[in-house]
Amino acid sequence: MTRLLRLGLALVLLSVLTVGLTRGLEGDELPRAPRLHGTFRNLDPDFWSASNWTRVRFYLLGLSTILSRENAFAPLPTAVPDVGALTRNHHAPTVTWVGHSTLLVQLDGVNILTDPIWSRRLGPWSGTVGVRRFTPPGIAFDDLPPIDVVLISHDHYDHLDEATVRRLARVFNPRFVVPLGIKAWLADRGITNVSELDWGQAIKVKGLEIVCAPAQHGSGRALLDNGKRLWASWVVIGSKRFYFGGDSGYAPHLAMIGKAFGPFDLAALPIGSYTPRQIARPVHMSPEEALQASLDLRSTRFIAIHWGTFKLAQEAYREPPRRIAAEVTRLQLDPRSIWLPRPGETLAW
């Protein structure tokens, strides 16, 4: 066999393998989001969500717990970010917890923000009225490296912050990658560099494959728009694999994603806002469920998000990391693979 013929056969084989890989990364193994009467639904046909009245009633009943001295909120200890290193990093995979569900993820020279929020309050009036932030962002906005991609999991105020996305668009003009329905919301605010995906769809951005994956949650920013915009989790594939869980209850979709796209090198999963369980269970994982979710995803490393930043639930704000530590011991997991970084702390993965 001549060298030229061998080269030709190798190129054909490479082409076949590449097509197969791309087809898998398009997410054809994941279901599209169910819809009913113009609203999105979760995969579980028996999924239930508490009514607005039930939520208000439980919130009012729990005010004494939230406001008690025992449940007093204080800023978490923070790290001093190495801003120069983050700006110079064009190769090494790193992750920096900014706070709540906001991560700065660096992978293959691409800078990604997840559910970014730098506002001091959550709410419909650009963060001027609403739930206050008690731990400041781990990185000042002005210290961010150039942002290439912004991943949005859903439209709740603690995940889609209007003031922050407007500022990001103005300063960096990143690609916003969002679930169905959020593109129009961004367009109404003059943000047009947007890719909108259904579950199971994918896009390639700066060499990374980004797959929209299921979550078990909900959406809505007002009384009459519940379920009008989709919620999602995200798979990012480059030289390593990253999973961003957004906000979700524990459900079989996690094992489904792990089977289709795992194993992952890093999974970011929510560990807070799981009380009261009568309301939160379908849509918010407990710390123990978050660790199980990481195992379902077949992830080598776990990083905790969605805690220690805003007053959103009845549990004491330092309870989630204590429960994570206890569960790590019970399951005999390697504590070096379970990360609860300080805001501003950067870890290599």
Contacts in CASP RR format, 6 or more apart in sequence:
PFRMAT RR
TARGET T0000
AUTHOR 0000-0000-0000
METHOD contacts of the structure
MODEL  1
MTRLLRLGLALVLLSVLTVGLTRGLEGDELPRAPRLHGTFRNLDPDFWSA
SNWTRVRFYLLGLSTILSRENAFAPLPTAVPDVGALTRNHHAPTVTWVGH
STLLVQLDGVNILTDPIWSRRLGPWSGTVGVRRFTPPGIAFDDLPPIDVV
LISHDHYDHLDEATVRRLARVFNPRFVVPLGIKAWLADRGITNVSELDWG
QAIKVKGLEIVCAPAQHGSGRALLDNGKRLWASWVVIGSKRFYFGGDSGY
APHLAMIGKAFGPFDLAALPIGSYTPRQIARPVHMSPEEALQASLDLRST
RFIAIHWGTFKLAQEAYREPPRRIAAEVTRLQLDPRSIWLPRPGETLAW
24 260 0 8 1.000
25 202 0 8 1.000
25 209 0 8 1.000
25 211 0 8 1.000
25 237 0 8 1.000
26 200 0 8 1.000
26 201 0 8 1.000
26 202 0 8 1.000
26 211 0 8 1.000
27 200 0 8 1.000
27 201 0 8 1.000
27 202 0 8 1.000
27 211 0 8 1.000
27 260 0 8 1.000
27 261 0 8 1.000
28 200 0 8 1.000
29 200 0 8 1.000
29 259 0 8 1.000
29 260 0 8 1.000
30 199 0 8 1.000
30 200 0 8 1.000
30 211 0 8 1.000
30 213 0 8 1.000
30 214 0 8 1.000
30 256 0 8 1.000
30 257 0 8 1.000
30 260 0 8 1.000
31 43 0 8 1.000
31 199 0 8 1.000
31 200 0 8 1.000
31 214 0 8 1.000
32 198 0 8 1.000
32 199 0 8 1.000
32 200 0 8 1.000
33 40 0 8 1.000
33 41 0 8 1.000
33 179 0 8 1.000
33 180 0 8 1.000
33 198 0 8 1.000
33 199 0 8 1.000
33 214 0 8 1.000
33 230 0 8 1.000
34 40 0 8 1.000
34 41 0 8 1.000
34 42 0 8 1.000
34 43 0 8 1.000
35 41 0 8 1.000
38 228 0 8 1.000
39 226 0 8 1.000
39 227 0 8 1.000
39 228 0 8 1.000
40 180 0 8 1.000
40 218 0 8 1.000
40 219 0 8 1.000
40 227 0 8 1.000
40 228 0 8 1.000
40 229 0 8 1.000
40 230 0 8 1.000
40 231 0 8 1.000
41 47 0 8 1.000
42 214 0 8 1.000
42 216 0 8 1.000
42 217 0 8 1.000
42 218 0 8 1.000
42 251 0 8 1.000
43 214 0 8 1.000
43 216 0 8 1.000
43 251 0 8 1.000
43 252 0 8 1.000
43 253 0 8 1.000
44 216 0 8 1.000
44 251 0 8 1.000
44 252 0 8 1.000
47 216 0 8 1.000
47 282 0 8 1.000
48 282 0 8 1.000
49 218 0 8 1.000
49 282 0 8 1.000
49 283 0 8 1.000
50 58 0 8 1.000
50 278 0 8 1.000
50 279 0 8 1.000
52 223 0 8 1.000
54 279 0 8 1.000
55 279 0 8 1.000
58 276 0 8 1.000
58 278 0 8 1.000
58 279 0 8 1.000
62 276 0 8 1.000
62 314 0 8 1.000
65 71 0 8 1.000
65 314 0 8 1.000
66 311 0 8 1.000
66 313 0 8 1.000
66 314 0 8 1.000
70 316 0 8 1.000
71 314 0 8 1.000
71 316 0 8 1.000
71 317 0 8 1.000
73 134 0 8 1.000
73 311 0 8 1.000
73 317 0 8 1.000
74 134 0 8 1.000
75 134 0 8 1.000
75 135 0 8 1.000
75 136 0 8 1.000
76 135 0 8 1.000
76 308 0 8 1.000
76 309 0 8 1.000
76 342 0 8 1.000
76 343 0 8 1.000
77 342 0 8 1.000
78 135 0 8 1.000
78 136 0 8 1.000
78 138 0 8 1.000
78 342 0 8 1.000
78 343 0 8 1.000
78 344 0 8 1.000
79 138 0 8 1.000
79 341 0 8 1.000
79 342 0 8 1.000
79 343 0 8 1.000
79 344 0 8 1.000
79 345 0 8 1.000
79 346 0 8 1.000
80 344 0 8 1.000
81 96 0 8 1.000
81 138 0 8 1.000
81 139 0 8 1.000
81 143 0 8 1.000
81 344 0 8 1.000
81 345 0 8 1.000
81 346 0 8 1.000
82 346 0 8 1.000
83 139 0 8 1.000
83 143 0 8 1.000
85 346 0 8 1.000
86 94 0 8 1.000
86 96 0 8 1.000
86 104 0 8 1.000
86 106 0 8 1.000
86 139 0 8 1.000
86 143 0 8 1.000
86 144 0 8 1.000
86 145 0 8 1.000
86 346 0 8 1.000
87 145 0 8 1.000
89 106 0 8 1.000
89 109 0 8 1.000
89 145 0 8 1.000
90 109 0 8 1.000
91 108 0 8 1.000
91 109 0 8 1.000
92 106 0 8 1.000
92 348 0 8 1.000
93 106 0 8 1.000
93 107 0 8 1.000
93 108 0 8 1.000
93 239 0 8 1.000
93 240 0 8 1.000
93 265 0 8 1.000
93 266 0 8 1.000
93 348 0 8 1.000
93 349 0 8 1.000
94 105 0 8 1.000
94 106 0 8 1.000
94 346 0 8 1.000
94 347 0 8 1.000
94 348 0 8 1.000
94 349 0 8 1.000
95 103 0 8 1.000
95 104 0 8 1.000
95 105 0 8 1.000
95 106 0 8 1.000
95 266 0 8 1.000
95 268 0 8 1.000
95 303 0 8 1.000
95 346 0 8 1.000
95 347 0 8 1.000
95 349 0 8 1.000
96 103 0 8 1.000
96 104 0 8 1.000
96 138 0 8 1.000
96 139 0 8 1.000
96 341 0 8 1.000
96 344 0 8 1.000
96 345 0 8 1.000
96 346 0 8 1.000
96 347 0 8 1.000
97 103 0 8 1.000
97 138 0 8 1.000
97 303 0 8 1.000
97 305 0 8 1.000
97 341 0 8 1.000
97 342 0 8 1.000
97 343 0 8 1.000
97 344 0 8 1.000
97 345 0 8 1.000
98 104 0 8 1.000
98 113 0 8 1.000
98 116 0 8 1.000
98 137 0 8 1.000
98 138 0 8 1.000
98 139 0 8 1.000
98 343 0 8 1.000
98 344 0 8 1.000
99 135 0 8 1.000
99 137 0 8 1.000
99 138 0 8 1.000
99 305 0 8 1.000
99 308 0 8 1.000
99 309 0 8 1.000
99 343 0 8 1.000
100 115 0 8 1.000
100 117 0 8 1.000
100 158 0 8 1.000
100 305 0 8 1.000
100 306 0 8 1.000
100 307 0 8 1.000
100 308 0 8 1.000
100 309 0 8 1.000
100 310 0 8 1.000
101 114 0 8 1.000
101 115 0 8 1.000
101 117 0 8 1.000
101 153 0 8 1.000
101 158 0 8 1.000
101 159 0 8 1.000
101 246 0 8 1.000
101 247 0 8 1.000
101 268 0 8 1.000
101 270 0 8 1.000
101 305 0 8 1.000
101 306 0 8 1.000
102 113 0 8 1.000
102 114 0 8 1.000
102 115 0 8 1.000
102 116 0 8 1.000
102 117 0 8 1.000
102 137 0 8 1.000
102 305 0 8 1.000
103 112 0 8 1.000
103 113 0 8 1.000
103 114 0 8 1.000
103 244 0 8 1.000
103 268 0 8 1.000
103 303 0 8 1.000
103 305 0 8 1.000
104 111 0 8 1.000
104 112 0 8 1.000
104 113 0 8 1.000
104 139 0 8 1.000
104 144 0 8 1.000
104 145 0 8 1.000
105 111 0 8 1.000
105 112 0 8 1.000
105 113 0 8 1.000
105 114 0 8 1.000
105 236 0 8 1.000
105 242 0 8 1.000
105 244 0 8 1.000
106 112 0 8 1.000
106 145 0 8 1.000
107 208 0 8 1.000
107 236 0 8 1.000
107 238 0 8 1.000
107 239 0 8 1.000
107 240 0 8 1.000
107 242 0 8 1.000
108 206 0 8 1.000
108 207 0 8 1.000
108 208 0 8 1.000
108 238 0 8 1.000
108 239 0 8 1.000
109 206 0 8 1.000
110 148 0 8 1.000
110 149 0 8 1.000
110 205 0 8 1.000
110 206 0 8 1.000
110 207 0 8 1.000
110 208 0 8 1.000
111 144 0 8 1.000
111 145 0 8 1.000
111 146 0 8 1.000
111 147 0 8 1.000
111 148 0 8 1.000
111 149 0 8 1.000
112 147 0 8 1.000
112 148 0 8 1.000
112 149 0 8 1.000
112 150 0 8 1.000
112 151 0 8 1.000
112 236 0 8 1.000
113 144 0 8 1.000
113 147 0 8 1.000
113 149 0 8 1.000
113 150 0 8 1.000
113 151 0 8 1.000
113 168 0 8 1.000
113 174 0 8 1.000
114 150 0 8 1.000
114 151 0 8 1.000
114 153 0 8 1.000
114 234 0 8 1.000
114 244 0 8 1.000
114 246 0 8 1.000
114 268 0 8 1.000
114 305 0 8 1.000
115 151 0 8 1.000
115 152 0 8 1.000
115 153 0 8 1.000
115 158 0 8 1.000
115 159 0 8 1.000
115 160 0 8 1.000
115 246 0 8 1.000
116 150 0 8 1.000
116 161 0 8 1.000
116 164 0 8 1.000
116 165 0 8 1.000
116 168 0 8 1.000
117 158 0 8 1.000
117 159 0 8 1.000
117 161 0 8 1.000
117 164 0 8 1.000
118 137 0 8 1.000
118 141 0 8 1.000
118 161 0 8 1.000
118 163 0 8 1.000
118 164 0 8 1.000
118 167 0 8 1.000
119 126 0 8 1.000
119 127 0 8 1.000
119 133 0 8 1.000
119 161 0 8 1.000
119 163 0 8 1.000
119 164 0 8 1.000
120 127 0 8 1.000
120 132 0 8 1.000
120 133 0 8 1.000
121 127 0 8 1.000
121 128 0 8 1.000
121 129 0 8 1.000
121 130 0 8 1.000
121 131 0 8 1.000
121 132 0 8 1.000
121 133 0 8 1.000
122 130 0 8 1.000
122 131 0 8 1.000
122 133 0 8 1.000
122 157 0 8 1.000
122 158 0 8 1.000
122 161 0 8 1.000
122 310 0 8 1.000
123 129 0 8 1.000
123 130 0 8 1.000
123 131 0 8 1.000
123 157 0 8 1.000
124 157 0 8 1.000
124 221 0 8 1.000
124 222 0 8 1.000
126 162 0 8 1.000
126 163 0 8 1.000
127 161 0 8 1.000
127 162 0 8 1.000
127 163 0 8 1.000
131 158 0 8 1.000
131 310 0 8 1.000
131 311 0 8 1.000
131 312 0 8 1.000
132 310 0 8 1.000
132 311 0 8 1.000
133 309 0 8 1.000
133 310 0 8 1.000
134 308 0 8 1.000
134 309 0 8 1.000
134 310 0 8 1.000
134 311 0 8 1.000
134 317 0 8 1.000
135 308 0 8 1.000
135 309 0 8 1.000
135 343 0 8 1.000
136 343 0 8 1.000
137 343 0 8 1.000
138 343 0 8 1.000
138 344 0 8 1.000
139 344 0 8 1.000
141 164 0 8 1.000
141 167 0 8 1.000
144 172 0 8 1.000
146 172 0 8 1.000
147 168 0 8 1.000
147 172 0 8 1.000
147 174 0 8 1.000
148 172 0 8 1.000
148 174 0 8 1.000
148 175 0 8 1.000
148 205 0 8 1.000
148 206 0 8 1.000
149 174 0 8 1.000
149 175 0 8 1.000
149 176 0 8 1.000
149 177 0 8 1.000
149 205 0 8 1.000
149 206 0 8 1.000
149 208 0 8 1.000
149 210 0 8 1.000
150 165 0 8 1.000
150 168 0 8 1.000
150 174 0 8 1.000
150 175 0 8 1.000
150 176 0 8 1.000
150 177 0 8 1.000
151 177 0 8 1.000
151 210 0 8 1.000
151 234 0 8 1.000
151 236 0 8 1.000
151 244 0 8 1.000
152 159 0 8 1.000
152 160 0 8 1.000
152 165 0 8 1.000
152 176 0 8 1.000
152 177 0 8 1.000
152 178 0 8 1.000
152 179 0 8 1.000
152 182 0 8 1.000
153 159 0 8 1.000
153 179 0 8 1.000
153 215 0 8 1.000
153 231 0 8 1.000
153 232 0 8 1.000
153 233 0 8 1.000
153 234 0 8 1.000
153 244 0 8 1.000
153 245 0 8 1.000
153 246 0 8 1.000
153 247 0 8 1.000
154 160 0 8 1.000
154 179 0 8 1.000
154 182 0 8 1.000
154 215 0 8 1.000
154 217 0 8 1.000
154 218 0 8 1.000
154 219 0 8 1.000
154 229 0 8 1.000
154 230 0 8 1.000
154 231 0 8 1.000
154 232 0 8 1.000
154 246 0 8 1.000
154 247 0 8 1.000
155 182 0 8 1.000
155 185 0 8 1.000
155 219 0 8 1.000
155 220 0 8 1.000
155 221 0 8 1.000
155 229 0 8 1.000
155 231 0 8 1.000
156 218 0 8 1.000
156 219 0 8 1.000
156 220 0 8 1.000
156 221 0 8 1.000
156 247 0 8 1.000
157 221 0 8 1.000
158 310 0 8 1.000
158 312 0 8 1.000
159 246 0 8 1.000
159 247 0 8 1.000
160 182 0 8 1.000
160 185 0 8 1.000
160 221 0 8 1.000
162 189 0 8 1.000
165 176 0 8 1.000
165 186 0 8 1.000
165 189 0 8 1.000
165 191 0 8 1.000
166 189 0 8 1.000
166 191 0 8 1.000
168 174 0 8 1.000
169 176 0 8 1.000
169 190 0 8 1.000
169 191 0 8 1.000
169 193 0 8 1.000
173 193 0 8 1.000
174 193 0 8 1.000
175 193 0 8 1.000
175 194 0 8 1.000
175 195 0 8 1.000
175 205 0 8 1.000
176 186 0 8 1.000
176 191 0 8 1.000
176 193 0 8 1.000
176 194 0 8 1.000
176 195 0 8 1.000
177 194 0 8 1.000
177 195 0 8 1.000
177 197 0 8 1.000
177 203 0 8 1.000
177 205 0 8 1.000
177 210 0 8 1.000
177 212 0 8 1.000
177 234 0 8 1.000
178 186 0 8 1.000
178 194 0 8 1.000
178 195 0 8 1.000
178 196 0 8 1.000
178 197 0 8 1.000
179 196 0 8 1.000
179 197 0 8 1.000
179 198 0 8 1.000
179 199 0 8 1.000
179 212 0 8 1.000
179 229 0 8 1.000
179 230 0 8 1.000
179 231 0 8 1.000
179 232 0 8 1.000
180 196 0 8 1.000
180 197 0 8 1.000
180 198 0 8 1.000
180 229 0 8 1.000
180 230 0 8 1.000
181 196 0 8 1.000
181 228 0 8 1.000
181 229 0 8 1.000
181 230 0 8 1.000
182 194 0 8 1.000
182 196 0 8 1.000
182 229 0 8 1.000
182 230 0 8 1.000
183 194 0 8 1.000
183 195 0 8 1.000
183 196 0 8 1.000
185 229 0 8 1.000
186 192 0 8 1.000
186 194 0 8 1.000
187 194 0 8 1.000
195 203 0 8 1.000
195 205 0 8 1.000
197 203 0 8 1.000
197 212 0 8 1.000
197 232 0 8 1.000
198 212 0 8 1.000
198 230 0 8 1.000
199 212 0 8 1.000
199 213 0 8 1.000
199 214 0 8 1.000
199 230 0 8 1.000
199 232 0 8 1.000
200 211 0 8 1.000
200 212 0 8 1.000
200 213 0 8 1.000
201 211 0 8 1.000
201 212 0 8 1.000
202 209 0 8 1.000
202 210 0 8 1.000
202 211 0 8 1.000
202 212 0 8 1.000
203 209 0 8 1.000
203 210 0 8 1.000
204 210 0 8 1.000
207 238 0 8 1.000
208 236 0 8 1.000
208 237 0 8 1.000
208 238 0 8 1.000
209 235 0 8 1.000
209 236 0 8 1.000
209 237 0 8 1.000
209 238 0 8 1.000
210 234 0 8 1.000
210 235 0 8 1.000
210 236 0 8 1.000
210 237 0 8 1.000
211 234 0 8 1.000
211 235 0 8 1.000
211 236 0 8 1.000
211 237 0 8 1.000
211 261 0 8 1.000
212 232 0 8 1.000
212 234 0 8 1.000
213 232 0 8 1.000
213 233 0 8 1.000
213 234 0 8 1.000
213 235 0 8 1.000
213 243 0 8 1.000
213 253 0 8 1.000
213 257 0 8 1.000
213 261 0 8 1.000
214 232 0 8 1.000
214 233 0 8 1.000
214 253 0 8 1.000
214 256 0 8 1.000
214 257 0 8 1.000
215 231 0 8 1.000
215 232 0 8 1.000
215 233 0 8 1.000
215 245 0 8 1.000
215 246 0 8 1.000
215 247 0 8 1.000
215 248 0 8 1.000
215 249 0 8 1.000
215 253 0 8 1.000
216 248 0 8 1.000
216 249 0 8 1.000
216 250 0 8 1.000
216 251 0 8 1.000
216 253 0 8 1.000
216 282 0 8 1.000
216 283 0 8 1.000
217 231 0 8 1.000
217 246 0 8 1.000
217 247 0 8 1.000
217 248 0 8 1.000
217 249 0 8 1.000
217 283 0 8 1.000
218 226 0 8 1.000
218 227 0 8 1.000
218 231 0 8 1.000
218 283 0 8 1.000
219 225 0 8 1.000
219 226 0 8 1.000
219 227 0 8 1.000
219 228 0 8 1.000
219 229 0 8 1.000
219 230 0 8 1.000
219 231 0 8 1.000
220 226 0 8 1.000
220 227 0 8 1.000
220 228 0 8 1.000
220 229 0 8 1.000
231 247 0 8 1.000
231 248 0 8 1.000
232 246 0 8 1.000
233 243 0 8 1.000
233 244 0 8 1.000
233 245 0 8 1.000
233 246 0 8 1.000
233 248 0 8 1.000
233 257 0 8 1.000
234 243 0 8 1.000
234 244 0 8 1.000
234 245 0 8 1.000
234 246 0 8 1.000
235 241 0 8 1.000
235 242 0 8 1.000
235 243 0 8 1.000
235 257 0 8 1.000
235 261 0 8 1.000
236 242 0 8 1.000
236 243 0 8 1.000
236 244 0 8 1.000
237 261 0 8 1.000
240 265 0 8 1.000
240 266 0 8 1.000
240 349 0 8 1.000
241 261 0 8 1.000
241 262 0 8 1.000
241 263 0 8 1.000
241 264 0 8 1.000
241 265 0 8 1.000
241 266 0 8 1.000
242 264 0 8 1.000
242 265 0 8 1.000
242 266 0 8 1.000
242 267 0 8 1.000
242 268 0 8 1.000
243 257 0 8 1.000
243 261 0 8 1.000
243 264 0 8 1.000
243 266 0 8 1.000
243 267 0 8 1.000
243 268 0 8 1.000
243 297 0 8 1.000
243 299 0 8 1.000
244 268 0 8 1.000
245 267 0 8 1.000
245 268 0 8 1.000
245 269 0 8 1.000
245 270 0 8 1.000
245 305 0 8 1.000
246 268 0 8 1.000
246 270 0 8 1.000
246 305 0 8 1.000
246 306 0 8 1.000
247 270 0 8 1.000
247 283 0 8 1.000
247 284 0 8 1.000
247 306 0 8 1.000
248 254 0 8 1.000
248 270 0 8 1.000
248 283 0 8 1.000
248 284 0 8 1.000
248 285 0 8 1.000
249 281 0 8 1.000
249 282 0 8 1.000
249 283 0 8 1.000
249 284 0 8 1.000
249 285 0 8 1.000
249 289 0 8 1.000
250 285 0 8 1.000
250 286 0 8 1.000
250 289 0 8 1.000
250 290 0 8 1.000
250 292 0 8 1.000
250 293 0 8 1.000
254 293 0 8 1.000
254 296 0 8 1.000
254 297 0 8 1.000
255 296 0 8 1.000
255 297 0 8 1.000
257 297 0 8 1.000
258 264 0 8 1.000
258 296 0 8 1.000
258 297 0 8 1.000
258 298 0 8 1.000
262 297 0 8 1.000
262 298 0 8 1.000
262 299 0 8 1.000
263 297 0 8 1.000
263 298 0 8 1.000
263 299 0 8 1.000
263 300 0 8 1.000
264 297 0 8 1.000
264 298 0 8 1.000
264 299 0 8 1.000
264 300 0 8 1.000
265 299 0 8 1.000
265 300 0 8 1.000
265 301 0 8 1.000
265 349 0 8 1.000
266 299 0 8 1.000
266 300 0 8 1.000
266 301 0 8 1.000
266 302 0 8 1.000
266 303 0 8 1.000
266 349 0 8 1.000
267 293 0 8 1.000
267 294 0 8 1.000
267 297 0 8 1.000
267 299 0 8 1.000
267 301 0 8 1.000
267 302 0 8 1.000
267 303 0 8 1.000
268 303 0 8 1.000
268 304 0 8 1.000
268 305 0 8 1.000
269 285 0 8 1.000
269 290 0 8 1.000
269 293 0 8 1.000
269 294 0 8 1.000
269 302 0 8 1.000
269 303 0 8 1.000
269 304 0 8 1.000
269 305 0 8 1.000
270 284 0 8 1.000
270 285 0 8 1.000
270 290 0 8 1.000
270 304 0 8 1.000
270 305 0 8 1.000
270 306 0 8 1.000
270 307 0 8 1.000
271 285 0 8 1.000
271 286 0 8 1.000
271 287 0 8 1.000
271 290 0 8 1.000
271 304 0 8 1.000
271 305 0 8 1.000
271 306 0 8 1.000
271 307 0 8 1.000
271 320 0 8 1.000
271 321 0 8 1.000
271 323 0 8 1.000
271 324 0 8 1.000
272 284 0 8 1.000
272 285 0 8 1.000
272 287 0 8 1.000
272 306 0 8 1.000
272 307 0 8 1.000
272 308 0 8 1.000
272 312 0 8 1.000
272 313 0 8 1.000
272 315 0 8 1.000
272 320 0 8 1.000
273 280 0 8 1.000
273 284 0 8 1.000
273 306 0 8 1.000
273 307 0 8 1.000
273 312 0 8 1.000
273 313 0 8 1.000
273 315 0 8 1.000
274 280 0 8 1.000
274 281 0 8 1.000
274 284 0 8 1.000
274 285 0 8 1.000
274 286 0 8 1.000
274 287 0 8 1.000
274 313 0 8 1.000
274 315 0 8 1.000
274 320 0 8 1.000
275 313 0 8 1.000
275 314 0 8 1.000
275 315 0 8 1.000
276 313 0 8 1.000
276 314 0 8 1.000
277 286 0 8 1.000
280 313 0 8 1.000
284 313 0 8 1.000
285 293 0 8 1.000
286 323 0 8 1.000
287 304 0 8 1.000
287 320 0 8 1.000
287 321 0 8 1.000
287 323 0 8 1.000
287 324 0 8 1.000
287 327 0 8 1.000
288 323 0 8 1.000
288 327 0 8 1.000
290 302 0 8 1.000
290 304 0 8 1.000
290 324 0 8 1.000
291 302 0 8 1.000
291 324 0 8 1.000
291 327 0 8 1.000
291 328 0 8 1.000
291 331 0 8 1.000
291 333 0 8 1.000
291 338 0 8 1.000
294 302 0 8 1.000
300 337 0 8 1.000
301 337 0 8 1.000
301 338 0 8 1.000
301 339 0 8 1.000
301 349 0 8 1.000
302 337 0 8 1.000
302 338 0 8 1.000
302 339 0 8 1.000
303 339 0 8 1.000
303 340 0 8 1.000
303 341 0 8 1.000
303 347 0 8 1.000
304 320 0 8 1.000
304 321 0 8 1.000
304 324 0 8 1.000
304 338 0 8 1.000
304 339 0 8 1.000
304 340 0 8 1.000
307 317 0 8 1.000
307 320 0 8 1.000
307 321 0 8 1.000
308 317 0 8 1.000
308 318 0 8 1.000
308 320 0 8 1.000
309 343 0 8 1.000
311 317 0 8 1.000
321 340 0 8 1.000
324 338 0 8 1.000
324 340 0 8 1.000
325 335 0 8 1.000
327 333 0 8 1.000
328 335 0 8 1.000
328 338 0 8 1.000
339 347 0 8 1.000
341 347 0 8 1.000
END
